[in-house]
Amino acid sequence: MNSVDKYILDECNTETYSSVKFEKDYELTEKNSFVFGIQRSSCMNIIQGKLSSEISEFYEILEEYHDKEKLYVKAVNNLLKQKEYINLMSQYASELIDEEELNQELDKNEHKYLIKINDELNSKSFKALSYIIGQLEAELTDDDLGEIFSIRTQNFDNLTLRPSKLIDNERSLP
Amino acid sequence: MECAAAEVISRKIVPSSFIEINSVGKCFTYKCSRNSESLILKSLSPKEALYNECSYLDEGDKLECENLFVAVNKRKPYKFDKINHSGRHKAQTFTTKEYTMAKISKQLSSIPELIPPKELIIIEQ
């Protein structure tokens, strides 16, 4: 059963900022329990309760969509960076810019070109990644995955499942 | 393989991206395809792998494959030279003088897979 506590907002609240002091501590002691606050015109309702199994499953589905969305955005950002980098290299190869200008551009606007490969691949992100790879037309290697999704690639055998459309043969010599 | 200097030869080499790997640093990457090879000219000092625990590290170690992924820890992009490599085809080549990591993306199709497979153990940092 959900409980609802009402708090009057401080007088200094604005349209984008509200301040409230809680009169008690809110504890989350069970699985699928929640606490969230909803601001109404001059007060805030703090609702505490436990998700039913149906709602909990629905919430897990929302979480999966959220994970996929994060991967999509990461992929688009990294592909744009790759495109900018290749444009820059093309200018350098065509001698439109010299080495000094190239280095200056990389120093000044590193964020436009640098892809950080530092995300870990856990079972949750692996599931979302497998789904996304399955929708793509292209075949990808481990290095493609690292560059597109910023994932530190591992031996996929460790994760039991292997994403479809991933080019086999990743067990070759390093 | 990982080394301090390498020679890379392939029928097709294209620059790929500018990446940052935690254990290595910022690298320019290249994708080599259509019959590629890389040869260690100079070992790392100290001779310790930075990226993959199972990397080959000795001078003279060579990778031959269909597709190769190369990452070089240097800010200057390399220009590729053209050489005669086989009786029928020319090839592109470049020689690195900085930390180089090369990884087989796709091995030659006629060679059976290694049993047991060679592991790729990424070094965590």
Interface residues (C-beta under 8 A of the other chain):
Chain A: K81 Q82 Y85 I86 M89 Y92 A93 E99 L102 N103 L106 Y113 L114 I115 K116 I117 N118 T141 D142 D143 G146 E147 R152 T153 Q154 N155 D157 I167 N169 E170 R171 S172 L173 P174
Chain B: M1 P15 S16 S17 F18 I19 E20 I21 N22 K26 T29 K31 N52 C54 S55 Y56 L63 C65 N67 F69 R75 K76 P77 K79 K103 I104 S105 K106 Q107 E113 L114 P117 K118 E119 L120 I121 I122
